[in-house]
Amino acid sequence: MNNLRTFEAVLRQDLSCFAQKVFNTVAPVHRYLHNWHIDAIAWHLALCARGEINRLIITVPPRHLKSICATVAFPAWVLGHDPTKRIVTASYADALAVSHAHLFR
């Protein structure tokens, strides 16, 4: 039970770990491969959550988890800390935005 509490505390505090948990939940058939860029994305998104950054552009190639991190894990992580926050996500394609919204739910 103590390990579970520790794990849950880490997920609440560390967006990178939370993003990994989200990936394993929404894409269980795919293997998660952690790399430094996920930590960098999570670190910058956490700065956004704290209000230290108010504009952020994430530029990494496709299939590097930027969408999972920024449009699925990040809104859930922020709303888990403060349900009164309001978050808007956008995409170049309606179908992609709908897909991310479903994954977030």
N, C-alpha and C positions, 0 to 999 in steps of 0.2 A: 504493500500500500504506500509506503514511503517513497519508493521509486516512482510510482505513478504520480504522486504529488510533485515530486521534483521535476519529472518530465513535463507535467502541465504547467509548472511555474516557468520552465525554460521556454515553452511555446508562447506563453503570455509576454515574455520579455524580449525574445529574440526572433525578429521577423524572418531571418534566414532559416532558422529551424522550423518556424511555422510554415514557411513556403514549401519546405521539403515535405512536411506532413500533408499540406494541401495537395501537392503533386501526387503523393502516394495515394491520396483519397480519390482524386478526380481522374487519375490515369494509372490505375493499379497494374495494368498489363505492361506498362513501360518501366524501364529501369531508370531510377534517378541517379544521375552522375553529378555530384557536387563539384563546383569549381569556384575559383575566387570571384568571378564576375557576379555570381549569385549573392555572395556576401556584399559586394560593392553596391549592387542594386538595392538590396535590403537595407544597407546602411543609409543610402541616400533617401530611400522612401521613409525610413524612420525619422530622418531629419525633417522631411516634409510633415510627418505626423506631429512632430513637436513644434512646427511653425518656424523652424530655422531656415527652411528653403520653401519658397512659394512658387517656384517654377522649376520643372525638371523634365529633361528630355533624355530618354534611355535609348542609346543607339548601340545595339548588338545585333548580330545576324539572326535570321529566323531560326526557330527551334532552340533558343538559348534561355527559355523560360521567362522572358520579359513580360509576356502577357499573363502568365500564371501569377507571377510576382506582383505585377502592378494592377491588374484588373480583377483578380480573384482573391489572392491571399491578402494583399494590402487593405482593400476595403473591409474584409472580414476582421482583420487584425485591429484596424482602427475602430470599427464599430463595436468590437468586443471590449475595447477599453472605454469607449464613450458612445453609447447608442444614440446620443443626440446629434452627433456629427452628420453632416450631409456630404455625400460623395457623388460626383458625376464622372462617368467614364465615357469615352468616345472611341470610335473605330472608323476606319475607312470603309468598312462594309457592314451593313445592317445585320447580316447573318452572323458575322463574327461577334458583334456586340451582343446579340441575343444569346449566342453560345456562351460567352463569358458571363453574362448575367445568370444563366442557368447553372453554370459551374459554381458561381459565387453562392447561389442559394443552396 
